[in-house]
């Protein structure tokens, strides 16, 4: 079984895509444009974690993990 996730693109001030998010149930994942996962947000626990599973903060603060 293959899963397909819709991508929500994140753009810089010039309108260029710099990353994207995907949704899988209560999980939102943040990716670079090269496909590297940076972290995830869990809506049930209201927690954001980096790719290593370390706690980043409460709420969806995934964009803080995206560096230009």
C-alpha positions as CSV (number, residue, x, y, z in Angstrom):
1,X,0.0,0.0,0.0
2,X,1.4,3.4,-0.9
3,X,0.4,6.6,0.8
4,X,0.3,10.0,-0.9
5,X,0.5,13.1,1.1
6,X,-0.5,16.6,0.0
7,X,2.3,19.1,0.3
8,X,1.7,22.6,1.7
9,X,4.6,24.7,0.5
10,X,6.4,27.3,2.6
11,X,7.7,30.3,0.6
12,X,10.3,33.0,1.3
13,X,9.7,36.7,0.8
14,X,10.5,36.3,-2.9
15,X,7.8,33.6,-3.3
16,X,10.4,30.8,-3.7
17,X,9.5,27.5,-2.0
18,X,11.9,26.8,0.9
19,X,10.2,23.8,2.5
20,X,6.9,22.0,2.8
21,X,4.7,20.3,5.3
22,X,2.8,17.0,5.1
23,X,-0.1,15.8,7.2
24,X,-0.6,12.3,8.5
25,X,-3.6,12.2,10.9
26,X,-2.7,14.3,13.9
27,X,1.0,14.5,12.8
28,X,2.4,17.4,10.7
29,X,5.9,16.9,9.3
30,X,8.2,19.6,8.1
31,X,10.6,18.9,5.1
32,X,13.2,20.8,3.3
33,X,12.9,21.2,-0.5
34,X,15.5,18.5,-0.9
35,X,13.3,16.0,1.1
36,X,15.1,16.1,4.4
37,X,12.7,15.8,7.4
38,X,13.3,18.5,10.0
39,X,10.7,17.7,12.6
40,X,7.1,17.0,13.5
41,X,4.1,18.5,15.4
42,X,1.6,16.2,17.1
43,X,-1.8,17.9,17.5
44,X,-2.9,15.4,20.3
45,X,0.0,16.3,22.6
46,X,0.4,19.9,21.2
47,X,4.1,19.3,21.0
48,X,6.7,20.1,18.3
49,X,9.8,17.8,18.1
50,X,12.9,18.0,15.9
51,X,14.0,15.2,13.7
52,X,15.8,13.5,16.6
53,X,12.7,13.5,18.7
54,X,13.9,16.3,21.0
55,X,11.2,18.5,22.4
56,X,11.2,21.9,20.7
57,X,8.1,23.5,22.3
58,X,4.4,23.6,22.9
59,X,2.2,24.3,19.9
60,X,3.0,24.1,16.2
61,X,6.3,25.9,16.0
62,X,7.7,23.8,13.1
63,X,8.7,26.9,11.1
64,X,11.4,27.7,13.7
65,X,13.2,24.6,12.5
66,X,13.4,25.8,8.9
67,X,16.6,27.7,8.2
68,X,17.0,29.8,5.0
